[in-house]
Amino acid sequence: MTVSHIEVLVEEPLMEAALRLILPRILDGITFDIHPHQGKDALLARLSERLRGYSRWIPKDWRILVVVDRDAQDCRELKSELDAVARAAGLITRTAASGGHFQVINRIAIEELEAWFFGDWSAVRAAYPRVKASIPDMSPYRFPDGIAGGTWEALERLLQDAGYFKTGLRKIEAARSIAGHMDPSRNRSPSFRALRDALAQMA
């Protein structure tokens, strides 16, 4: 069945700002609405209620995408938690469907959204040309999903070293600037590719 629309649940306006620019390049005409929350805890606290609500009326050609940061949690445990909430709401996850009909896709940004920016450093340089082109070749940044010490802190430090955001990283501004240049096909972040591939399969 052709998918016509996706409801996207995210933990904060930062992710919303990035996805509004990224999703049209993946979804090939599929419409979407993004619903931000006031942090990861707020999203997880409301997720059961929201999914139960969707289960009562969601059309067969709609899907639900839930995106959260891993932060310090175990990735598999967090994914299992998200899948269990969907299952309890009477919805079928992509994982459980094993290639069949599903309603919910749960995806995790590892460690945070900014890892996806490190995965497309060309987009960062297009937005902020003074940053070093060699960053992806340096060992601390070679694996975007494994950057130690926090990815947003690392991004802030590198941008400040290049003369940007001297008073502190303005996250939503940076997200919009970088996401506007992102090419989903070249991203090196495994967690971004997992999201991209699941959505591209539907499109």
JOWOUR-V386171 format. One record per run of one state. SS is the DSSP state (hx for helix, st for strand, lp for the rest). FROM is the first residue (numbers start at 1). LEN is the number of residues. If there is no record, write none. Layout:
# JOWOUR-V386171
[[SS:FROM:LEN] [SS:FROM:LEN]]
This chain:
# JOWOUR-V386171
[[lp:1:4] [st:5:6] [lp:11:2] [hx:13:10] [lp:23:1] [hx:24:4] [lp:28:3] [st:31:6] [lp:37:3] [hx:40:16] [lp:56:6] [st:62:8] [lp:70:5] [hx:75:14] [lp:89:4] [st:93:1] [hx:94:4] [lp:98:6] [st:104:6] [lp:110:4] [hx:114:5] [lp:119:2] [hx:121:7] [lp:128:5] [hx:133:5] [lp:138:1] [hx:139:3] [lp:142:2] [hx:144:3] [lp:147:4] [hx:151:11] [lp:162:9] [hx:171:9] [lp:180:4] [hx:184:3] [lp:187:3] [hx:190:13] [lp:203:1]]
